[in-house]
Amino acid sequence: MELFKFLAFLAAVLPVAYGAPTQATTSLHPKLLAAMKRDLGLDAEQATARVARDIWATGVIEQLRSSAGDSFAGAWIAEDGTTLNVAVTDQALAAEVTAAGATPAIVANSFSKLEGAKLALDNIDINQPETLAADSANSGIAAYYVDVAANKLVIEALADSTAHAESLAAQVGLVASEFEVRTVEAMPTTLATVLGGDAYYINRSARCSIGFSVTTGFVSAGHCGTQGSSATTSSGASLGTFSGSVFPGNADMSYIRTVSGTSLQGYIDGYGQGNLPVSGSTASATGSSICRSGSTTGVHCGTVRALGATVNYSQGRVTGLTQTNVCAEPGDSGGSFYTGSQAQGVTSGGSGDCTVGGTTYFQPVNEILSTYGLTLVRA
């Protein structure tokens, strides 16, 4: 009986995503439709069309990225959910962009130039020197990333660090027209917690959410646990052990190898409305719709705001994260991000909450799979 309960628990919490573009773009799961209606204001027909469009856009972007070469300057889906914008620095490429079904934008800065500046920031000390004029509670560099729609490197900073952010941009060779400093109210934090709940526990203490099943275990966030940490159910039954973990640094990812006999399924917890299948892990573009599931707040949706962001947590910088406007709260860490049926990543951290809204970052799942040589379990 205990084994049956244990396996039933796993079937409910080992996640993945819903509504397959290859097999079910016309039948997204009711839970996903409800979340997209609540958070994006889309009815069932609009949500289905949005997911199909998001997946189509990924292929077009990769095609044009390859053909445009160094003139490629980024791509994003507009707020209307249908217009795919592709930026290039060469006017001669506009016709090719149009022929591919996208809208061309002629800009000054190539993506490689702005991404190069971001990578340079990753390799320098971004901490602000302490001065009498800077209140430590109001100073700090929160995150930075390439905003492809603005065609600039964006540095997010607290109020007393705007001048410092400008000096950092200058250090990596950017002039005023190539960057923007945006003031934020709070520094991002990771989303682990010690509150009880129906999720998995690290060393029988902190709680996180399971990300996606792989053939030998599951993946989650790196800040949830270090290599060798134990993972258990809420009742204390063993799930497995952290076999690998990276945080902070170039990722926020972990791989938990589960104990023998564990039932690993290609589904995400539907929170009382059925388990939700996944079919792959094709990465979504900037502007794509995206949803998240976590053990604290359930299912919430929004859009992708930026790729390859660097986030400055109190524990240290993490590079390569994706920024979204989906809310999350403590305990949601490690949980699934997905577009339609395509797995996108695991929840890292952010700011705000699901009452007032917020910004949440996730670790792309494909990097986790390639780093540890894992295979995603599909429904």
C-alpha positions in Angstrom: 0.0 0.0 0.0 2.8 2.4 0.9 4.5 1.6 -2.5 1.2 2.3 -4.3 0.9 5.7 -2.5 4.5 6.5 -3.3 4.0 5.8 -7.1 0.8 7.7 -7.1 2.5 10.6 -5.6 5.2 10.5 -8.4 2.6 10.3 -11.1 1.1 13.5 -9.8 4.3 15.5 -9.3 6.8 14.5 -11.9 5.9 17.1 -14.5 6.0 18.1 -18.2 3.7 20.2 -20.4 0.6 20.3 -22.4 -1.2 20.7 -25.7 1.2 19.2 -28.3 1.7 21.2 -31.5 2.6 18.0 -33.3 -0.4 16.0 -32.1 -2.8 18.3 -30.4 -2.6 22.0 -31.3 -6.4 21.9 -31.6 -6.9 20.4 -28.1 -5.0 22.2 -25.4 -5.6 20.9 -21.9 -8.5 22.6 -20.1 -6.2 23.7 -17.3 -3.8 25.4 -19.7 -6.7 27.1 -21.5 -8.1 28.3 -18.2 -4.7 29.7 -17.2 -4.2 31.4 -20.6 -7.6 33.0 -20.3 -7.0 34.3 -16.8 -3.4 35.6 -17.4 -3.4 36.4 -21.2 -7.1 37.2 -21.8 -7.4 34.5 -24.5 -10.3 32.3 -25.3 -9.8 28.7 -26.3 -9.6 29.4 -30.0 -7.2 32.3 -29.5 -5.0 30.3 -27.1 -4.8 27.4 -29.5 -3.8 29.7 -32.4 -1.3 31.6 -30.1 0.6 28.4 -29.2 0.7 27.2 -32.8 2.0 30.6 -33.9 4.7 30.6 -31.2 6.0 27.2 -32.3 5.9 28.3 -36.0 7.9 31.4 -35.1 10.8 29.4 -33.6 11.5 27.7 -37.0 11.4 30.9 -39.0 13.7 32.7 -36.5 16.3 30.0 -36.8 16.1 30.0 -40.6 16.6 33.8 -40.8 19.3 33.8 -38.1 21.3 31.4 -40.2 20.8 33.3 -43.5 21.3 36.8 -42.1 24.6 35.9 -40.4 26.2 38.8 -38.6 23.4 41.1 -39.8 20.9 39.3 -37.6 19.8 41.5 -34.7 17.2 39.4 -32.9 13.5 38.5 -33.2 10.4 38.8 -31.1 6.7 38.2 -31.2 4.7 41.4 -30.8 2.2 42.0 -28.1 -0.6 41.2 -30.5 0.6 37.6 -30.4 0.7 37.2 -34.2 3.3 39.5 -35.7 6.8 38.1 -35.8 9.4 40.8 -36.0 12.9 40.0 -37.2 15.5 42.7 -36.8 18.5 43.0 -39.2 21.2 45.6 -39.7 21.2 45.3 -43.5 18.2 46.9 -45.4 18.9 44.4 -48.3 17.7 41.5 -46.1 14.2 43.0 -45.6 12.7 41.2 -48.6 14.0 37.9 -47.4 12.4 38.5 -43.9 9.1 39.4 -45.5 9.2 36.3 -47.7 9.6 34.1 -44.7 6.4 35.5 -43.2 7.9 37.9 -40.7 8.0 41.7 -40.4 11.5 43.3 -41.0 12.9 45.9 -38.6 16.1 47.7 -39.7 18.2 48.5 -36.7 21.7 49.8 -35.8 23.1 47.1 -33.5 23.6 43.5 -34.4 22.6 40.8 -31.9 26.2 39.6 -31.8 27.5 43.1 -30.8 25.0 43.4 -27.9 25.4 39.8 -26.8 29.2 40.4 -26.8 28.8 43.3 -24.4 26.6 41.2 -22.1 29.2 38.5 -22.1 31.8 41.1 -21.2 29.7 42.2 -18.2 29.5 38.5 -17.1 33.3 38.6 -16.8 33.8 41.7 -14.7 33.0 42.6 -11.1 29.6 44.4 -11.2 29.3 45.1 -7.4 28.9 48.8 -6.6 31.6 50.3 -4.4 30.2 51.4 -1.1 29.8 55.2 -0.7 28.1 57.5 1.7 25.7 58.5 -1.1 24.5 55.0 -1.8 22.1 53.4 0.5 22.8 49.6 0.4 19.1 48.9 0.7 18.5 50.8 -2.5 21.6 49.8 -4.5 22.3 46.8 -6.6 22.4 45.5 -10.2 19.5 43.1 -10.5 19.9 41.7 -14.0 21.0 42.5 -17.5 20.1 41.1 -20.9 19.7 42.0 -24.6 16.3 43.5 -25.3 15.9 42.7 -29.0 12.8 44.9 -29.5 14.6 47.9 -28.1 17.9 46.9 -29.9 19.8 47.7 -26.7 21.5 46.0 -23.7 19.2 46.6 -20.7 20.7 46.8 -17.2 18.1 46.6 -14.4 19.2 48.4 -11.2 17.9 49.7 -7.9 17.5 53.5 -7.6 20.9 54.2 -6.1 22.7 52.2 -8.7 21.6 53.8 -12.0 24.9 55.8 -12.3 26.9 52.6 -11.6 24.9 50.7 -14.2 25.8 53.5 -16.8 29.5 53.1 -15.8 29.3 49.4 -16.3 27.9 49.9 -19.8 30.8 52.2 -20.6 33.3 49.7 -19.3 32.1 47.2 -21.9 32.3 49.7 -24.8 28.7 50.7 -25.2 27.6 54.3 -25.9 24.3 55.9 -24.8 22.3 54.7 -27.8 23.3 51.1 -27.3 22.1 50.5 -23.7 19.3 51.4 -21.3 19.2 51.5 -17.5 15.8 50.5 -16.1 15.1 51.1 -12.4 13.5 48.2 -10.5 12.1 48.2 -7.0 13.6 44.9 -5.7 16.4 42.5 -6.3 15.5 39.1 -7.6 15.5 36.2 -5.1 15.4 32.4 -5.5 12.1 30.7 -4.6 13.0 27.9 -2.3 11.1 27.7 1.0 10.8 25.6 4.2 7.0 25.6 4.2 5.2 22.2 4.0 3.3 21.2 0.9 2.7 18.6 -1.8 6.1 18.8 -3.5 9.6 17.4 -2.9 11.9 18.2 0.0 15.6 18.7 0.1 17.3 17.1 3.1 13.9 16.9 4.7 13.8 20.7 5.0 13.5 23.1 2.1 10.7 22.6 -0.5 11.0 22.9 -4.2 8.9 21.8 -7.2 9.9 19.0 -9.6 10.7 20.2 -13.1 10.6 17.5 -15.7 10.9 13.7 -15.7 14.0 12.2 -17.5 14.6 8.5 -18.0 16.7 8.2 -14.9 15.1 10.8 -12.6 14.0 14.4 -12.8 15.4 17.9 -13.2 14.9 21.0 -11.1 16.7 24.2 -10.0 20.3 24.1 -8.8 19.7 26.4 -5.8 17.3 23.8 -4.5 20.1 21.4 -3.4 23.7 20.6 -3.8 25.3 17.4 -5.1 24.6 14.6 -2.6 21.5 16.2 -1.0 18.5 14.0 -0.5 15.1 14.4 -2.2 12.1 13.0 -0.4 8.3 13.2 -0.6 6.2 15.1 1.9 5.7 11.9 3.9 9.5 11.3 4.0 9.7 8.5 1.4 12.9 8.6 -0.6 12.8 10.0 -4.1 16.6 10.0 -4.8 19.7 12.0 -4.5 21.0 15.2 -6.3 23.5 13.7 -8.8 24.5 17.1 -10.2 23.8 20.8 -9.3 25.0 24.1 -10.6 24.3 27.4 -8.8 25.3 30.2 -9.0 27.5 30.7 -12.1 26.6 29.6 -15.6 23.3 27.9 -14.7 20.6 27.2 -12.0 20.1 23.6 -12.7 20.1 20.2 -10.9 19.6 16.6 -11.8 18.1 14.2 -9.2 18.7 10.5 -9.9 15.7 8.6 -8.5 15.7 5.4 -6.6 15.0 2.0 -8.2 11.3 1.4 -9.0 10.3 5.0 -9.4 7.6 5.6 -11.9 8.8 8.4 -14.2 6.1 9.9 -16.4 6.0 12.5 -19.1 3.3 14.6 -17.4 2.9 17.8 -15.4 0.7 18.1 -12.3 -2.6 19.5 -13.5 -3.7 20.5 -9.9 -6.9 18.6 -9.7 -7.8 18.7 -13.4 -5.8 15.8 -14.8 -2.1 15.3 -15.7 -0.8 17.2 -18.7 1.3 15.5 -21.4 4.6 16.8 -23.0 5.9 16.1 -26.5 9.3 17.8 -26.7 11.5 20.7 -25.7 11.6 23.1 -28.7 12.7 26.5 -27.2 10.3 29.5 -27.6 11.1 32.9 -28.9 11.0 36.3 -27.2 7.3 37.3 -27.0 6.0 33.7 -27.0 3.3 32.7 -24.6 4.5 30.6 -21.8 3.1 29.0 -18.7 4.5 27.8 -15.4 3.4 25.2 -12.8 4.6 25.1 -9.3 3.7 23.5 -6.0 2.9 26.8 -4.3 0.8 28.7 -6.8 -0.2 26.1 -9.4 -0.5 27.2 -13.1 0.2 30.8 -14.3 0.9 32.2 -17.7 2.5 35.2 -19.4 5.1 35.8 -22.1 8.8 35.5 -22.7 10.5 38.9 -22.2 14.2 38.1 -22.9 16.6 35.3 -23.5 20.1 34.8 -22.1 19.6 37.1 -19.1 22.2 37.4 -16.3 20.5 37.6 -12.9 22.3 38.9 -9.8 21.0 36.9 -6.8 22.3 37.4 -3.3 24.2 34.1 -3.7 25.9 35.3 -6.9 25.3 35.9 -10.6 23.6 33.3 -12.8 23.9 33.6 -16.6 21.8 32.2 -19.4 18.4 32.5 -17.8 15.1 33.4 -19.6 13.1 36.4 -18.3 9.3 36.2 -18.2 6.4 38.2 -16.8 4.9 35.1 -15.2 4.4 35.3 -11.5 5.9 32.8 -8.9 6.3 32.5 -5.2 8.5 30.6 -2.7 8.3 26.8 -3.2 7.7 27.2 -7.0 11.4 26.9 -7.6 12.4 24.1 -9.9 8.9 23.8 -11.4 8.0 23.5 -15.1 7.9 26.3 -17.7 6.3 25.3 -21.0 4.8 26.5 -24.2 2.0 24.3 -25.4 3.4 20.8 -25.0 7.0 21.9 -25.3 9.1 21.9 -22.1 11.0 25.2 -21.8 12.8 25.2 -18.4 12.7 25.1 -14.6 11.8 28.0 -12.4 14.8 29.9 -11.0 13.7 33.0 -9.1 12.5 36.6 -9.6 10.6 39.3 -7.8 7.0 40.1 -7.0 4.3 37.5 -6.4 1.0 36.2 -7.8 -1.1 38.8 -6.0 0.6 41.9 -7.6 2.4 40.2 -10.4 6.1 40.0 -11.0 9.1 38.9 -13.0 10.3 35.3 -13.0 13.4 33.7 -14.6 13.8 30.1 -15.7 16.8 27.9 -16.5 16.4 26.5 -20.1 15.7 22.7 -19.9 17.7 21.9 -23.0 20.9 23.0 -21.3 20.2 20.7 -18.4 19.6 17.8 -20.7 22.8 18.3 -22.6 24.9 19.0 -19.6 24.0 15.7 -17.8 23.3 13.7 -20.9 19.6 13.2 -20.0 16.6 12.2 -22.1 13.2 13.9 -21.5 10.3 11.5 -20.7 7.5 12.2 -23.2 3.9 11.3 -22.9 
